[in-house]
Amino acid sequence: MRLTLYTDYALRVLIYLAAKENDELSSIREISDTYGISKNHLMKIIYQLGKMGIIETIRGRNGGIRLAKKPKDINIGKVVRQTEEDFRLVECF
């Protein structure tokens, strides 16, 4: 199976947020600068992860994003299934 960049970036966002201590808030700009990902592309990913209930988005001056669940409670397979468009398998030779 091959992963799209969208799924790759979604997993990177989750890893970044899981590495934060004490539910510390992060910003899209912070993640964008760390991974070199377009801020606009990250906003689409953050929106979908928020709809899935995996991350919590807080608006306002002191807002940001953080995980809505403990890292051990997040099922990576479920995240991949919901962010991938298709599941065509790549042949192994």
C-alpha positions as CSV (number, residue, x, y, z in Angstrom):
1,M,0.0,0.0,0.0
2,R,1.2,3.5,-0.7
3,L,0.3,6.5,1.4
4,T,-0.5,10.0,0.1
5,L,1.3,13.1,1.3
6,Y,-2.0,14.0,3.0
7,T,-1.9,10.9,5.2
8,D,1.8,11.3,5.8
9,Y,1.3,14.9,7.0
10,A,-1.7,13.9,9.2
11,L,0.5,11.3,10.9
12,R,3.3,13.9,11.3
13,V,0.9,16.3,13.0
14,L,-0.2,13.6,15.4
15,I,3.4,12.7,16.2
16,Y,4.3,16.3,16.8
17,L,1.3,16.9,19.1
18,A,2.0,13.6,21.0
19,A,5.6,14.8,21.7
20,K,4.3,17.9,23.5
21,E,4.2,17.9,27.3
22,N,1.2,18.5,29.5
23,D,-1.3,19.1,26.7
24,E,0.7,22.1,25.6
25,L,-1.0,24.0,22.7
26,S,0.7,24.1,19.3
27,S,0.0,26.4,16.3
28,I,-0.3,25.5,12.7
29,R,2.6,27.9,11.9
30,E,4.8,26.0,14.4
31,I,4.1,22.7,12.8
32,S,4.4,24.1,9.3
33,D,7.8,25.6,10.1
34,T,9.0,22.3,11.7
35,Y,8.1,20.0,8.8
36,G,8.3,22.5,5.9
37,I,4.6,21.9,5.0
38,S,2.4,24.5,3.5
39,K,0.3,26.3,6.1
40,N,-2.8,26.1,3.9
41,H,-2.4,22.4,3.4
42,L,-2.0,21.8,7.1
43,M,-5.2,23.8,7.8
44,K,-7.2,21.2,5.7
45,I,-5.5,18.3,7.6
46,I,-6.1,19.9,11.0
47,Y,-9.8,20.5,10.1
48,Q,-10.3,16.8,9.2
49,L,-8.5,15.6,12.3
50,G,-10.7,17.8,14.4
51,K,-13.8,16.5,12.8
52,M,-12.6,13.0,13.5
53,G,-12.3,13.9,17.2
54,I,-8.6,13.1,17.4
55,I,-7.4,16.7,18.0
56,E,-8.9,19.6,19.8
57,T,-8.8,23.0,18.2
58,I,-9.0,26.1,20.4
59,R,-9.8,29.4,18.7
60,G,-8.8,32.9,19.8
61,R,-5.7,34.8,20.7
62,N,-4.3,32.1,23.0
63,G,-5.7,29.3,20.9
64,G,-4.0,26.4,19.2
65,I,-4.3,22.6,18.7
66,R,-3.6,19.6,20.9
67,L,-4.6,16.0,21.1
68,A,-8.1,15.3,22.2
69,K,-7.1,11.8,23.3
70,K,-4.1,10.2,24.9
71,P,-1.6,9.0,22.3
72,K,-2.1,5.3,23.3
73,D,-5.8,5.6,22.5
74,I,-5.4,6.8,18.9
75,N,-5.7,4.0,16.4
76,I,-3.3,4.8,13.5
77,G,-5.0,2.3,11.2
78,K,-8.3,4.2,11.7
79,V,-6.5,7.5,10.9
80,V,-5.0,6.0,7.7
81,R,-8.4,4.6,6.6
82,Q,-10.1,7.9,7.0
83,T,-7.4,10.0,5.3
84,E,-6.6,7.8,2.3
85,E,-8.6,8.0,-0.9
86,D,-8.1,4.5,-2.0
87,F,-6.5,1.3,-0.8
88,R,-5.0,-0.1,-4.0
89,L,-2.2,-2.5,-3.0
90,V,1.2,-2.2,-4.7
91,E,2.5,-5.5,-6.0
92,C,5.6,-6.9,-4.4
93,F,8.0,-8.5,-6.8
